[in-house]
Amino acid sequence: MKCLAKIIWSAVLAVVVVGLPATHATGADKKTEIIVGSELDYPPYALVTADGRADGFSVDLMKAVCEVMGIKVSFRVGPWNEVFRALGRGEIDALPLVSYSEQREKIFDFTAPHTIGNGVLFKRTESPGIVAMEEMRDTSTLVMKNDATHEWLVRNGLSDNLVLTPTVPEALRVLASGEHDYAFVPRLVGLLIANESRLDNLEVTGPVVNVHGRGYGFAVKEGNSDLLDRFNEGLRIIKATGRYDEIYDKWFAIVAPRGVPSAVVTRYVSLAAAGVTVLIFLVLAWIVILRRTVAKQTASLRLAQDNLELRIEERTAELRKSEARLVNAQRIAHLGNWDWNVKTGSLRWSDEIYRLFGRESNNDGLTYEAFLELIHPDDRQAVVTAVEKALRNESSYVMDYRIIWPDGSIRHVHTQGEVVFDKAGEPLSMSGTVYDITAGKKAEEKIKASLKEKEVLLQEIHHRVKNNLQVISGMLWLQANTENDVHTKEVIQESYRRVMLMAHVYASLHLQGDLNVINAREFLNTLVADTKASGGGILEQISFHVDVDDIPLDVDHANAYGQIISELISNCQKHAFVNASSGNVDVSLRQKDGGAIELIVADDGKGLPKDFNLHQTKTLGLQLVCALAASMGGDVRFDGSAGTCFEIRFCEEHPS
């Protein structure tokens, strides 16, 4: 009898030990009490109760980890910047919610990520949406200061027009009140705040952006490897026991429900079964001497069972309520979620995906093959290829494709998903989201069509201008050939030359295919060659040396530089080489440090008179040179002592 009693009490002790949470001994060199920082207003990750205590998902998660690792924890509440700097200074031991980045890794060490988050743009329902994040470059966007979303925008060069707020709720409230264009916030946080604060005039727009890199994790001061290892071990324990799922569902069930965690149900059922087994052993062993004890334990067990059933009923009601809120949140965001069991082939859609695909809600018999039939034939193979790569773990599943509605209309959607693999690396399941981007695609197509139409129209305009200039130049040439008066003939020929220069600019635009930019080197080399070929007389005996940098010019500057060079070459022809049999002309256009442009036209002819005054000259060509240079901020200088050299420096940076 004594031996039987020892066996029974050993079994009782084993059951009790199994039922207790795991604890870990800590050495004398390990801290048993730590201080953890928590920010003020980042629901549901971090918030403050009415009596000033830290609360939220990350706080509960830290408490659970410290509990299983035998660590006593207290929290210091403050603004994000304050607790962030406090950890860097070593005033606190850890932060429970820090997004990983290479910059932060220089001062902190991170646990494995415990939560993955994405960023999205919110807009007012009456405001236009966007397709790509680059479209927000010229808009006014609200973002929480120094949050991961803020850092992502800075890294990607989208921070010119940001409006910084201390918290995410403040950003969404300001946007809902009618101020600014967008708010860029964490997706789950934004959906939860919009739902609970009844910001019904807000909705999600644009792509879902991975701003958190590897995700959220615990952070400790760099080098604190002991505390980091204990945190990692604690996270593994609470995930294995189902405690993580309980905390997650408590805070995120409204926007990302998981269902009743199987680990929680298993744990309670196991405890109940173990208790029943113990009672059976006690009844068999002590049926006579412990009758009253057995009756008392039986009554306690019944009460515990009743309480458990009541809790299950309450939890089921809460889940149903959360599911209804999720459906409403997905409807507002035009975002649906799906789950695919790779092994069985079964596929489950949320109600919102059925609405996005124009189908009646029915998850019975839905398969991957049936899903492929709804995709546009031209996009089907691309989807299959992307899924296969994701299942082989070669790349993430993120893409846009078209679907066909029952009425034959085409819709565009954006989808992304993640694959869960077993220990052998085989895919088990795949889950993700689908977002309707039809409106954005249509807007994009309209913009492309409009740009194409304007480009064709601009080509036609340039072509007609060039043709008209050629007609005018032809008429001037004919008029010059029929004119008897020498002076009048020279004036007409000068006009002909200037019109031909403008025609040359438009011809360069047409040949290059770019209606905005002309390459200075190609343009001026061709201009000088044409001027020499068409000038005749002494120009045929002159050697031209052209040195031009590879500078992009707009139409106005190309025309002005061409006119100046043409006028100065014309002066060389008329005055520099009178009665000469040969000569040299140097033409250079260079871009100096800082962007200034330097134009030089020099010859080795007879030079200028000693009393020559550029600003009092009555020569139309030089007056035109000075006027064109002044219109572009240029300063004209000349030297006529040994030949003639005109130097024009345009001090302002060239507006190419």
C-alpha positions as CSV (number, residue, x, y, z in Angstrom):
1,M,0.0,0.0,0.0
2,K,2.8,2.4,0.8
3,C,4.5,1.6,-2.5
4,L,1.3,2.3,-4.4
5,A,1.0,5.6,-2.6
6,K,4.5,6.6,-3.6
7,I,3.7,5.8,-7.2
8,I,0.5,7.8,-7.2
9,W,2.1,10.9,-5.6
10,S,5.0,10.7,-8.1
11,A,2.5,10.7,-10.9
12,V,0.7,13.7,-9.4
13,L,4.0,15.6,-9.0
14,A,4.9,14.8,-12.7
15,V,1.6,16.1,-13.9
16,V,1.9,19.3,-11.9
17,V,5.5,19.9,-13.2
18,V,4.3,19.3,-16.8
19,G,1.5,21.7,-16.4
20,L,3.7,24.5,-15.0
21,P,5.4,27.1,-17.3
22,A,9.0,26.4,-18.1
23,T,11.5,28.3,-16.1
24,H,15.3,28.6,-16.5
25,A,17.9,29.0,-13.9
26,T,20.1,32.0,-14.2
27,G,23.7,32.2,-13.2
28,A,25.1,34.7,-10.7
29,D,26.4,36.7,-13.6
30,K,23.1,37.1,-15.3
31,K,20.7,40.0,-14.6
32,T,17.4,38.9,-13.0
33,E,15.8,42.3,-13.2
34,I,15.7,44.5,-16.3
35,I,14.2,47.8,-17.4
36,V,12.4,47.9,-20.7
37,G,11.4,51.0,-22.6
38,S,7.9,51.4,-24.2
39,E,6.7,54.2,-26.5
40,L,3.5,56.2,-25.8
41,D,1.1,55.8,-28.6
42,Y,1.7,53.1,-31.2
43,P,-1.4,50.9,-31.0
44,P,-1.8,48.1,-30.8
45,Y,2.0,47.4,-30.4
46,A,2.5,50.0,-27.6
47,L,0.2,52.3,-25.6
48,V,-0.4,53.6,-22.1
49,T,-3.3,52.8,-19.8
50,A,-5.3,55.5,-17.9
51,D,-3.1,55.0,-14.9
52,G,0.1,55.5,-16.9
53,R,1.2,51.8,-17.2
54,A,2.7,50.4,-20.4
55,D,0.4,48.1,-22.4
56,G,0.0,46.7,-25.8
57,F,1.2,43.7,-27.9
58,S,4.9,44.3,-27.5
59,V,4.6,44.8,-23.8
60,D,2.6,41.6,-23.2
61,L,5.1,39.8,-25.4
62,M,8.1,41.0,-23.4
63,K,6.3,40.1,-20.1
64,A,5.7,36.5,-21.4
65,V,9.3,36.1,-22.5
66,C,10.6,37.4,-19.2
67,E,8.2,35.2,-17.2
68,V,9.4,31.9,-18.9
69,M,13.1,33.0,-18.5
70,G,12.8,33.9,-14.8
71,I,13.5,37.6,-15.4
72,K,11.8,40.4,-13.4
73,V,10.8,43.3,-15.8
74,S,9.7,46.9,-15.3
75,F,8.8,49.3,-18.0
76,R,9.7,53.0,-18.6
77,V,7.2,54.8,-20.7
78,G,8.1,57.7,-23.0
79,P,8.1,59.1,-26.5
80,W,9.8,56.9,-29.1
81,N,12.9,59.2,-29.5
82,E,13.4,59.3,-25.7
83,V,13.3,55.5,-25.1
84,F,15.3,54.9,-28.3
85,R,18.1,57.2,-27.1
86,A,17.9,55.8,-23.5
87,L,18.7,52.3,-24.8
88,G,21.7,53.7,-26.8
89,R,23.0,55.4,-23.6
90,G,22.5,52.2,-21.6
91,E,19.9,53.7,-19.2
92,I,17.5,50.9,-20.0
93,D,18.2,47.2,-21.0
94,A,15.9,46.6,-24.0
95,L,13.2,47.8,-26.3
96,P,10.4,45.3,-27.3
97,L,9.5,46.7,-30.7
98,V,12.4,47.9,-33.0
99,S,12.4,47.5,-36.7
100,Y,15.8,46.2,-38.0
101,S,18.0,48.3,-40.2
102,E,21.7,48.4,-41.0
103,Q,22.1,51.8,-39.3
104,R,20.4,50.6,-36.1
105,E,22.5,47.4,-36.1
106,K,25.6,49.6,-35.5
107,I,24.4,50.4,-32.0
108,F,21.9,47.6,-31.1
109,D,21.7,43.8,-31.3
110,F,18.4,42.3,-32.5
111,T,16.5,39.1,-31.7
112,A,14.9,37.0,-34.4
113,P,11.9,39.0,-35.7
114,H,8.7,38.3,-33.8
115,T,6.3,40.3,-36.0
116,I,6.4,41.2,-39.8
117,G,4.8,44.5,-40.8
118,N,4.3,46.5,-44.0
119,G,3.6,50.2,-44.7
120,V,0.7,51.6,-46.7
121,L,-0.6,55.0,-47.8
122,F,-4.0,56.1,-46.5
123,K,-6.0,58.8,-48.4
124,R,-9.4,60.4,-48.0
125,T,-12.1,58.5,-50.0
126,E,-12.8,61.5,-52.2
127,S,-9.1,62.1,-53.0
128,P,-7.3,60.5,-56.0
129,G,-5.3,57.3,-55.4
130,I,-1.8,56.4,-56.6
131,V,-0.3,53.3,-58.3
132,A,3.4,53.7,-57.4
133,M,5.1,55.3,-54.4
134,E,7.0,57.7,-56.7
135,E,3.7,59.5,-57.4
136,M,3.6,60.9,-53.8
137,R,6.9,62.8,-54.5
138,D,5.1,66.2,-55.1
139,T,2.4,65.6,-52.5
140,S,2.1,66.4,-48.8
141,T,2.4,63.2,-46.8
142,L,2.0,62.7,-43.1
143,V,4.4,60.2,-41.3
144,M,5.4,59.5,-37.8
145,K,8.8,61.1,-37.0
146,N,11.7,58.6,-36.9
147,D,9.4,55.6,-37.4
148,A,10.5,52.8,-39.8
149,T,8.1,54.3,-42.4
150,H,9.9,57.7,-42.1
151,E,13.3,56.1,-42.4
152,W,12.2,54.1,-45.5
153,L,11.0,57.3,-47.2
154,V,14.3,59.0,-46.5
155,R,16.3,56.0,-47.8
156,N,14.3,56.0,-51.0
157,G,14.5,59.8,-51.7
158,L,10.8,60.5,-51.0
159,S,11.2,62.9,-48.1
160,D,11.0,66.3,-49.7
161,N,7.4,67.1,-48.7
162,L,6.9,65.1,-45.5
163,V,4.9,66.4,-42.5
164,L,6.2,64.7,-39.4
165,T,3.9,63.8,-36.4
166,P,4.7,62.4,-33.0
167,T,2.4,59.4,-33.4
168,V,0.6,57.3,-36.0
169,P,-2.9,58.1,-34.6
170,E,-2.1,61.8,-34.9
171,A,-1.1,61.4,-38.6
172,L,-4.4,59.6,-39.4
173,R,-6.6,62.1,-37.5
174,V,-4.9,65.1,-39.3
175,L,-5.5,63.4,-42.7
176,A,-9.1,62.6,-41.9
177,S,-9.7,66.2,-40.9
178,G,-8.9,67.3,-44.4
179,E,-5.3,68.4,-44.1
180,H,-2.5,67.1,-46.5
181,D,-2.8,64.4,-49.2
182,Y,-1.6,61.1,-47.7
183,A,-0.5,59.4,-44.5
184,F,2.2,56.7,-44.7
185,V,1.8,54.3,-41.7
186,P,2.2,50.6,-40.8
187,R,-0.6,48.7,-42.4
188,L,-2.0,46.8,-39.4
189,V,-1.6,49.8,-37.1
190,G,-3.4,52.1,-39.6
191,L,-6.3,49.7,-40.2
192,L,-6.8,49.2,-36.5
193,I,-6.8,52.9,-35.7
194,A,-9.1,53.8,-38.6
195,N,-11.5,51.1,-37.5
196,E,-11.6,51.8,-33.8
197,S,-11.5,55.6,-34.2
198,R,-14.3,55.4,-36.9
199,L,-12.3,57.3,-39.5
200,D,-14.7,56.2,-42.1
201,N,-13.5,58.7,-44.7
202,L,-10.0,57.0,-45.0
203,E,-9.0,54.1,-47.2
204,V,-5.8,52.5,-48.4
205,T,-4.2,53.4,-51.7
206,G,-1.1,52.4,-53.6
207,P,1.2,49.4,-53.1
208,V,1.9,47.5,-49.8
209,V,5.5,48.3,-49.0
210,N,7.9,46.2,-46.9
211,V,9.4,49.0,-44.8
212,H,10.5,46.9,-41.8
213,G,13.1,44.7,-43.6
214,R,13.4,41.6,-41.5
215,G,10.5,42.8,-39.2
216,Y,10.1,43.8,-35.6
217,G,12.2,42.3,-32.9
218,F,13.6,42.9,-29.3
219,A,16.6,45.2,-29.3
220,V,19.4,45.3,-26.7
221,K,22.5,47.5,-26.5
222,E,25.3,46.2,-28.8
223,G,27.4,43.5,-27.0
224,N,24.7,42.4,-24.5
225,S,24.8,38.8,-25.9
226,D,23.6,37.2,-22.7
227,L,20.3,39.0,-22.5
228,L,19.9,38.6,-26.3
229,D,20.3,34.8,-26.1
230,R,17.8,34.6,-23.3
231,F,15.3,36.7,-25.2
232,N,15.6,34.5,-28.3
233,E,15.2,31.4,-26.2
234,G,12.1,32.9,-24.5
235,L,10.5,33.7,-27.9
236,R,11.0,30.2,-29.0
237,I,9.4,28.8,-25.9
238,I,6.2,31.0,-26.0
239,K,5.8,30.3,-29.7
240,A,6.1,26.5,-29.1
241,T,3.6,26.6,-26.2
242,G,1.0,28.7,-28.0
243,R,1.4,31.7,-25.7
244,Y,2.5,33.9,-28.6
245,D,-0.7,33.1,-30.5
246,E,-2.8,34.0,-27.5
247,I,-1.1,37.5,-27.2
248,Y,-1.3,38.0,-31.0
249,D,-5.0,37.3,-31.1
250,K,-5.7,39.5,-28.2
251,W,-4.3,42.6,-30.0
252,F,-4.6,41.8,-33.7
253,A,-7.7,39.6,-34.1
254,I,-9.7,42.6,-35.4
255,V,-7.4,43.1,-38.5
256,A,-5.5,39.8,-38.8
257,P,-7.4,36.9,-37.0
258,R,-5.7,33.6,-36.6
259,G,-8.7,31.6,-35.1
260,V,-8.5,29.8,-31.8
261,P,-4.9,28.8,-31.3
262,S,-4.6,25.0,-31.4
263,A,-1.8,25.1,-28.8
264,V,-4.1,26.8,-26.3
265,V,-6.9,24.3,-26.8
266,T,-4.4,21.4,-26.7
267,R,-2.9,22.7,-23.5
268,Y,-6.2,23.0,-21.6
269,V,-7.5,19.7,-22.9
270,S,-4.2,18.0,-21.9
271,L,-4.4,19.6,-18.4
272,A,-8.0,18.5,-18.0
273,A,-7.2,15.0,-19.2
274,A,-4.2,14.8,-16.9
275,G,-6.4,15.9,-14.0
276,V,-9.0,13.3,-14.8
277,T,-6.3,10.6,-15.0
278,V,-4.9,11.7,-11.6
279,L,-8.4,11.6,-10.1
280,I,-9.0,8.1,-11.5
281,F,-5.7,6.9,-9.9
282,L,-6.7,8.5,-6.6
283,V,-10.2,7.0,-6.7
284,L,-8.8,3.5,-7.4
285,A,-6.1,3.8,-4.7
286,W,-7.9,5.6,-2.0
287,I,-11.6,4.8,-2.7
288,V,-12.3,4.2,1.0
289,I,-10.0,6.4,3.0
290,L,-10.1,9.4,0.6
291,R,-13.9,9.4,-0.4
292,R,-14.5,12.9,0.8
293,T,-11.3,14.2,-0.9
294,V,-12.3,12.5,-4.2
295,A,-15.7,14.1,-4.0
296,K,-14.2,17.5,-3.4
297,Q,-11.7,17.1,-6.3
298,T,-14.5,15.9,-8.6
299,A,-16.6,18.9,-7.8
300,S,-13.6,21.2,-8.5
301,L,-13.0,19.5,-11.8
302,R,-16.6,20.0,-12.8
303,L,-16.4,23.6,-11.9
304,A,-13.2,24.0,-13.9
305,Q,-14.8,22.3,-16.9
306,D,-17.8,24.6,-16.7
307,N,-15.5,27.6,-16.5
308,L,-13.6,26.3,-19.5
309,E,-16.7,25.8,-21.6
310,L,-17.9,29.3,-20.6
311,R,-14.5,30.7,-21.7
312,I,-14.7,28.8,-25.0
313,E,-18.1,30.2,-25.7
314,E,-17.0,33.7,-24.8
315,R,-13.9,33.4,-27.0
316,T,-16.0,32.1,-29.9
317,A,-18.3,35.1,-29.6
318,E,-15.3,37.4,-29.6
319,L,-13.9,35.7,-32.7
320,R,-17.2,36.1,-34.5
321,K,-17.3,39.8,-33.7
322,S,-13.6,40.2,-34.7
323,E,-14.4,38.4,-38.0
324,A,-17.2,40.8,-38.8
325,R,-14.8,43.8,-38.1
326,L,-12.2,42.2,-40.3
327,V,-14.7,41.9,-43.2
328,N,-15.5,45.6,-42.8
329,A,-11.8,46.6,-42.6
330,Q,-11.0,44.6,-45.8
331,R,-14.0,46.1,-47.6
332,I,-12.7,49.6,-46.7
333,A,-9.1,48.8,-47.8
334,H,-10.2,46.8,-50.9
335,L,-7.9,44.1,-49.7
336,G,-8.6,40.3,-49.4
337,N,-6.6,37.5,-47.9
338,W,-6.2,33.9,-49.0
339,D,-4.7,30.6,-47.8
340,W,-3.6,27.6,-50.0
341,N,-2.7,24.2,-48.6
342,V,0.0,23.0,-51.0
343,K,-0.3,19.4,-50.0
344,T,-4.0,19.0,-50.4
345,G,-4.5,21.7,-53.0
346,S,-7.4,23.3,-51.2
347,L,-7.8,27.1,-51.4
348,R,-9.6,29.5,-49.0
349,W,-10.6,33.0,-49.9
350,S,-11.9,35.8,-47.8
351,D,-15.3,37.4,-48.8
352,E,-13.5,40.5,-50.2
353,I,-11.5,38.4,-52.7
354,Y,-14.8,37.0,-54.1
355,R,-16.0,40.6,-54.5
356,L,-12.7,41.6,-56.2
357,F,-13.1,38.6,-58.6
358,G,-16.8,39.3,-59.2
359,R,-17.8,35.9,-57.8
360,E,-20.3,34.6,-55.3
361,S,-18.7,33.6,-51.9
362,N,-18.2,29.8,-51.9
363,N,-15.2,28.1,-50.4
364,D,-16.5,24.6,-51.0
365,G,-14.2,22.9,-53.6
366,L,-12.2,25.9,-54.4
367,T,-8.8,24.8,-55.9
368,Y,-5.6,26.3,-57.3
369,E,-6.6,25.1,-60.8
370,A,-10.0,26.8,-60.5
371,F,-8.2,30.0,-59.5
372,L,-6.0,29.8,-62.6
373,E,-9.0,29.6,-64.8
374,L,-10.1,33.1,-63.6
375,I,-6.8,34.7,-64.7
376,H,-6.5,36.3,-68.2
377,P,-4.9,33.8,-70.6
378,D,-2.0,36.1,-71.4
379,D,-1.1,36.4,-67.7
380,R,-1.7,32.8,-66.6
381,Q,1.8,31.4,-67.3
382,A,3.5,34.3,-65.6
383,V,1.4,33.6,-62.4
384,V,2.2,29.9,-62.6
385,T,6.0,30.7,-63.0
386,A,5.9,33.1,-60.1
387,V,4.2,30.6,-57.8
388,E,6.6,27.8,-58.7
389,K,9.6,30.1,-58.0
390,A,8.1,31.0,-54.6
391,L,7.5,27.3,-53.8
392,R,11.2,26.6,-54.6
393,N,12.1,29.4,-52.4
394,E,13.9,31.2,-55.3
395,S,12.0,34.5,-54.9
396,S,9.0,36.2,-53.2
397,Y,5.6,35.9,-54.6
398,V,4.7,39.5,-55.6
399,M,3.1,40.4,-58.9
400,D,0.3,42.2,-60.8
401,Y,-2.0,40.3,-63.2
402,R,-5.4,40.6,-64.9
403,I,-8.6,38.7,-64.1
404,I,-11.7,38.2,-66.1
405,W,-15.1,38.9,-64.5
406,P,-18.2,36.8,-65.5
407,D,-19.4,39.7,-67.7
408,G,-16.2,39.6,-69.7
409,S,-14.7,42.8,-68.2
410,I,-11.0,42.9,-67.3
411,R,-9.7,43.9,-63.8
412,H,-6.2,44.4,-62.6
413,V,-5.0,43.1,-59.1
414,H,-1.8,43.1,-57.1
415,T,-1.0,40.1,-55.0
416,Q,1.8,39.0,-52.7
417,G,2.2,35.9,-50.6
418,E,4.6,33.9,-48.3
419,V,5.3,30.2,-48.3
420,V,5.6,28.1,-45.1
421,F,8.2,25.2,-45.4
422,D,8.7,22.1,-43.2
423,K,12.0,21.2,-41.7
424,A,13.0,19.3,-44.8
425,G,12.5,22.5,-46.9
426,E,9.3,21.2,-48.6
427,P,6.4,23.7,-49.0
428,L,3.4,23.2,-46.7
429,S,1.2,26.2,-47.3
430,M,1.1,29.6,-48.9
431,S,-0.9,32.6,-47.8
432,G,-1.2,36.2,-48.9
433,T,-3.3,39.2,-49.9
434,V,-5.0,40.5,-53.1
435,Y,-5.5,44.2,-53.8
436,D,-7.6,45.7,-56.7
437,I,-5.5,48.2,-58.7
438,T,-7.8,48.5,-61.7
439,A,-8.4,52.2,-61.3
440,G,-4.6,52.9,-61.0
441,K,-3.9,50.8,-64.1
442,K,-6.6,52.7,-66.2
443,A,-5.2,56.0,-65.0
444,E,-1.7,54.9,-66.0
445,E,-2.9,53.8,-69.5
446,K,-4.6,57.2,-70.0
447,I,-1.4,59.0,-69.0
448,K,0.7,56.9,-71.4
449,A,-1.8,57.4,-74.3
450,S,-1.9,61.2,-73.6
451,L,1.9,61.4,-73.6
452,K,2.1,59.5,-76.8
453,E,-0.5,61.8,-78.5
454,K,1.4,64.9,-77.3
455,E,4.7,63.4,-78.5
456,V,3.3,62.8,-82.0
457,L,1.7,66.3,-82.1
458,L,5.0,67.9,-81.0
459,Q,6.9,65.9,-83.7
460,E,4.4,67.3,-86.3
461,I,4.8,70.9,-85.0
462,H,8.6,70.7,-85.2
463,H,8.4,69.1,-88.7
464,R,6.2,71.9,-89.9
465,V,8.3,74.6,-88.4
466,K,11.4,73.1,-90.1
467,N,9.6,72.9,-93.4
468,N,8.3,76.5,-93.1
469,L,11.8,77.7,-92.3
470,Q,13.1,76.0,-95.4
471,V,10.5,77.6,-97.5
472,I,11.4,81.0,-96.1
473,S,15.1,80.4,-96.6
474,G,14.4,79.4,-100.2
475,M,12.5,82.5,-100.9
476,L,15.3,84.6,-99.4
477,W,17.8,82.9,-101.5
478,L,15.8,83.5,-104.7
479,Q,15.3,87.1,-103.7
480,A,19.1,87.6,-103.1
481,N,19.9,86.2,-106.5
482,T,17.5,88.6,-108.2
483,E,18.7,91.7,-106.3
484,N,21.0,94.1,-108.0
485,D,21.8,96.4,-105.1
486,V,24.9,94.9,-103.4
487,H,24.1,96.1,-99.9
488,T,20.5,94.9,-100.1
489,K,21.7,91.6,-101.4
490,E,24.1,91.2,-98.5
491,V,21.3,91.9,-96.0
492,I,19.1,89.3,-97.6
493,Q,21.9,86.8,-97.6
494,E,22.5,87.4,-93.9
495,S,18.8,86.9,-93.2
496,Y,19.0,83.7,-95.3
497,R,21.9,82.4,-93.3
498,R,20.1,83.1,-89.9
499,V,16.9,81.4,-91.1
500,M,19.0,78.4,-92.2
501,L,20.6,78.2,-88.8
502,M,17.1,77.9,-87.1
503,A,16.1,75.3,-89.7
504,H,19.3,73.4,-88.8
505,V,18.3,73.4,-85.1
506,Y,14.9,71.8,-85.9
507,A,16.5,69.3,-88.3
508,S,18.8,68.3,-85.5
509,L,15.8,67.7,-83.2
510,H,14.1,65.6,-85.8
511,L,17.2,63.4,-86.5
512,Q,18.0,62.9,-82.8
513,G,14.5,61.8,-82.0
514,D,14.5,63.9,-78.8
515,L,12.4,67.0,-79.0
516,N,13.8,68.7,-76.0
517,V,17.6,68.1,-76.0
518,I,20.3,68.7,-78.7
519,N,23.8,67.3,-78.3
520,A,26.1,70.3,-78.5
521,R,29.1,68.5,-80.0
522,E,27.2,67.0,-82.9
523,F,25.2,70.1,-83.5
524,L,28.1,72.6,-83.6
525,N,30.4,70.4,-85.6
526,T,27.7,70.0,-88.3
527,L,26.9,73.7,-88.1
528,V,30.5,74.8,-88.7
529,A,30.9,72.3,-91.5
530,D,27.7,73.5,-93.2
531,T,28.8,77.1,-92.8
532,K,32.1,76.5,-94.4
533,A,30.5,74.5,-97.3
534,S,27.8,77.1,-98.0
535,G,30.0,80.2,-97.4
536,G,32.2,79.9,-100.5
537,G,35.0,82.4,-101.2
538,I,37.8,82.7,-98.5
539,L,36.0,80.2,-96.2
540,E,37.0,77.4,-98.5
541,Q,40.7,78.2,-97.7
542,I,40.2,78.6,-93.9
543,S,41.0,75.7,-91.6
544,F,38.4,75.3,-88.8
545,H,39.3,73.7,-85.5
546,V,36.2,72.7,-83.4
547,D,36.5,71.6,-79.8
548,V,33.1,71.2,-78.1
549,D,32.2,69.3,-74.9
550,D,29.5,66.7,-74.9
551,I,26.9,69.1,-73.4
552,P,23.1,68.7,-73.7
553,L,21.4,71.8,-75.0
554,D,17.7,72.8,-75.0
555,V,16.3,74.3,-78.2
556,D,16.6,78.0,-77.1
557,H,20.3,77.6,-76.0
558,A,21.2,75.6,-79.1
559,N,19.7,78.3,-81.4
560,A,21.4,81.1,-79.4
561,Y,24.9,79.4,-79.5
562,G,24.5,78.6,-83.2
563,Q,23.5,82.2,-84.0
564,I,26.5,83.7,-82.1
565,I,29.0,81.3,-83.7
566,S,27.5,81.8,-87.1
567,E,27.7,85.6,-86.7
568,L,31.3,85.5,-85.6
569,I,32.4,83.2,-88.4
570,S,30.6,85.5,-90.8
571,N,32.7,88.4,-89.4
572,C,35.8,86.4,-90.0
573,Q,34.8,85.8,-93.6
574,K,34.1,89.6,-94.2
575,H,36.9,91.3,-92.2
576,A,39.6,88.9,-90.8
577,F,41.0,87.4,-94.0
578,V,40.6,90.2,-96.6
579,N,43.2,89.7,-99.4
580,A,44.5,86.6,-97.5
581,S,44.9,83.2,-99.1
582,S,44.5,81.1,-96.0
583,G,43.8,81.3,-92.3
584,N,42.6,79.4,-89.1
585,V,39.5,79.7,-87.0
586,D,39.1,78.0,-83.6
587,V,35.7,77.3,-82.1
588,S,35.3,75.9,-78.6
589,L,32.4,75.4,-76.2
590,R,33.4,74.1,-72.8
591,Q,31.6,73.5,-69.5
592,K,33.6,74.6,-66.5
593,D,33.5,73.5,-62.9
594,G,30.3,74.6,-61.3
595,G,28.3,74.3,-64.6
596,A,29.3,77.6,-66.3
597,I,29.7,77.6,-70.1
598,E,32.6,79.2,-72.0
599,L,32.3,80.0,-75.7
600,I,35.4,81.1,-77.7
601,V,35.6,82.0,-81.4
602,A,39.2,83.1,-82.5
603,D,41.0,83.7,-85.8
604,D,44.5,84.6,-86.8
605,G,43.4,87.3,-89.3
606,K,44.4,90.9,-89.4
607,G,42.7,91.7,-86.0
608,L,40.5,94.6,-84.9
609,P,41.2,98.4,-85.1
610,K,42.8,99.9,-82.0
611,D,39.8,102.2,-81.5
612,F,37.3,99.4,-81.8
613,N,34.4,99.6,-79.2
614,L,32.2,96.6,-79.1
615,H,29.3,98.4,-77.4
616,Q,29.3,101.2,-79.9
617,T,29.6,99.1,-83.1
618,K,26.9,99.6,-85.7
619,T,27.4,96.1,-87.2
620,L,24.2,94.2,-87.0
621,G,26.0,90.9,-86.5
622,L,28.0,92.0,-83.5
623,Q,24.9,93.8,-82.0
624,L,23.1,90.4,-82.3
625,V,26.0,88.6,-80.6
626,C,25.9,91.0,-77.7
627,A,22.1,90.8,-77.4
628,L,22.0,87.0,-77.5
629,A,24.8,86.7,-74.9
630,A,23.1,89.2,-72.6
631,S,19.8,87.3,-72.8
632,M,21.5,84.2,-71.4
633,G,23.5,86.1,-68.7
634,G,26.7,86.0,-70.8
635,D,29.7,88.4,-70.5
636,V,31.3,89.2,-73.9
637,R,35.1,89.9,-74.0
638,F,37.4,90.4,-77.1
639,D,41.1,90.7,-77.9
640,G,42.1,92.1,-81.3
641,S,45.9,92.5,-80.8
642,A,46.9,89.2,-82.6
643,G,44.0,88.2,-84.8
644,T,40.6,88.4,-83.1
645,C,39.4,86.4,-80.2
646,F,35.8,86.6,-78.8
647,E,35.3,85.0,-75.4
648,I,31.8,84.7,-73.9
649,R,31.3,83.3,-70.4
650,F,27.8,82.4,-69.3
651,C,28.1,82.6,-65.5
652,E,24.9,80.9,-64.5
653,E,24.7,77.2,-64.4
654,H,23.5,75.8,-67.8
655,P,19.7,74.9,-67.6
656,S,19.9,71.8,-69.7
